[in-house]
Amino acid sequence: MSCFVLTVESSAAGVLLRRSYATASVDGFLGAVGNTPLIHLKRLSEKTGCTILGKAEFQNPGGSVKDRAALGVVRDAEERGLQVSLKPGGTVVEGTAGNTGIGLAHVCRAKGYRCVIFMPDSQSQEKIDLLRMLGAEVYPVPAVASPNAIWTDQFDNTANAKAHYLTTGPEIWEQTGGALDGFICATGTGGTLAGAGKYLKEKSGGKTQIWLADPPGSVLTSYISSGGKLVERSGSSMTEGIGQGRITNNLGTFVNELSGAFTVPDEKSIEMLYELLDTEGLYMGASSALNVVAAVELAQKLGKGSKIVTILCDGAYRYQSRLFSKRWLESKGLTSSIPEHLKKYAVLD
């Protein structure tokens, strides 16, 4: 059981603030996945008259919410076996350019598997270098069959959503004491929203509303708002790893149970990204900022006194060369969206 308690102690040097340990010692990287803190976003809560909470998934050992899915799909392959069961010394294959690949590389190192990542050749050298530093083999070419190998299939392998149903959802329920009015986050594979959302809706007897937040260029808001009509995908967003042009198998396990959806413009996301740094001391990536904007909007929709949880997916460390670059912000037309008193954080040329 997790426990998050802030204690105040006095000493000769002054007042000391200390958060109690969340758990006892854990078994390596794998044991450290999950049981992340739930952070009270104080300034935004005060501003809205609601309680807005962010699940600190950036505190997973691989640095993002995708550690859960990575561990979940590998464990599922070990326990069930797919077309080719995963045996000791086997190979884990995925097509990804982001955090899922990084999470899989960590999990494979910890379990002794070979990790092979296929990605578009348009991806940054920094991402390729990071994956290789973690021991993954990275190829900008289509995947091919290999003996004693499994393709984790993060978008359509529902072991992804199951991992969040078994971990993220129960953690949020426990951390809020079962008093939760709404849960909202963006989705790429659909695993986090579907898995955690399903658990929270079941546990609350349908009282907790589950909403989807969408970046520009994604079709999911229109799909949900229209009652199931897919439109052609158009436009783009500064965010990475979220938004979709289809209903994945993971999202499909829960999409008809969603309470609603809305799109968050990039302009609001970049403003929130800088505001979180300035007022909450949180150095978040664009997807996390989008989620917080969505949580604020859902809180306003549900009314004063409501309690909302969202996902803080990862930090800005993997994106800082863009998100805090004056040149990049200007090229995307986002400079004017950042309030003047916050532009001081854009320190890169």
Sequence and secondary structure as in RCSB ss.txt:
>XXXX:A:sequence
MSCFVLTVESSAAGVLLRRSYATASVDGFLGAVGNTPLIHLKRLSEKTGCTILGKAEFQNPGGSVKDRAALGVVR
DAEERGLQVSLKPGGTVVEGTAGNTGIGLAHVCRAKGYRCVIFMPDSQSQEKIDLLRMLGAEVYPVPAVASPNAI
WTDQFDNTANAKAHYLTTGPEIWEQTGGALDGFICATGTGGTLAGAGKYLKEKSGGKTQIWLADPPGSVLTSYIS
SGGKLVERSGSSMTEGIGQGRITNNLGTFVNELSGAFTVPDEKSIEMLYELLDTEGLYMGASSALNVVAAVELAQ
KLGKGSKIVTILCDGAYRYQSRLFSKRWLESKGLTSSIPEHLKKYAVLD
>XXXX:A:secstr
     EEEEEETTEEEEEE  SSS  SHHHHTSS   EEE HHHHHHHTSEEEEEEGGGSTTSBTHHHHHHHHHH
HHHHH  SS   TT EEEEE SSHHHHHHHHHHHHHT EEEEE  TTS HHHHHHHHHTT EEESS     TTEE
E  TTT THHHHHHHHTHHHHHHHHTTT  SEEEEE SSSHHHHHHHHHHHHHTTT SEEEEEE TT SHHHHHH
TTS         S SS   SS  HHHHTTGGG  EEEE  HHHHHHHHHHIIIII   B HHHHHHHHHHHHHHH
HH TT EEEEEE BBGGGTHHHHTBHHHHHHTT GGGS GGGGGG  B 
